[in-house]
């Protein structure tokens, strides 16, 4: 992934605020335990739900059952927003990732991602990569999706700033 163009949006930032660097933003994506994903229903209405995700090789990855609403929505519209952060007003960093969700089907990549899930979650998530999906003993298949950021917004709280990271194609 190329380094993004990083810009402070003065309109939504305190006087003297500085842009949040890409390294800090990427670190926040890497350690975040919970994300909120927004997908688009067939009738255009948004659908928002929490999920866990893993930052791996410059993309966010998440999984979902094929019959879950987000998977149904993604079959018709790949555009997503993933958000993570904290609910504090005076401190913290909120991060919003915009991009398209692409299903991952290569077992070798899925095996790497299963290992990333296990490492991030101290073994609480145990997936096996098989037949183009994650498998978990006792439950069905989970489709895996990759979201490579097109644009990332960061919102620093306390000393408020809004930073935009954009990626040239």
Secondary structure, DSSP 8 states (H G I E B T S, - for coil): ----EEEE-GGGS-TT-----HHHHHHHHHH---EEEEEE-TTS-EEEEEE-EEEETTEEEEEE-TTSHHHHHHHH--EEEEEE--S-SSS-EEEEEEEEEEEE--HHHHHHHHHHHHHHTTTS---EEETTEEE-TTS-EEEEEEEEEEEEEEEETTTTEEEEEE---
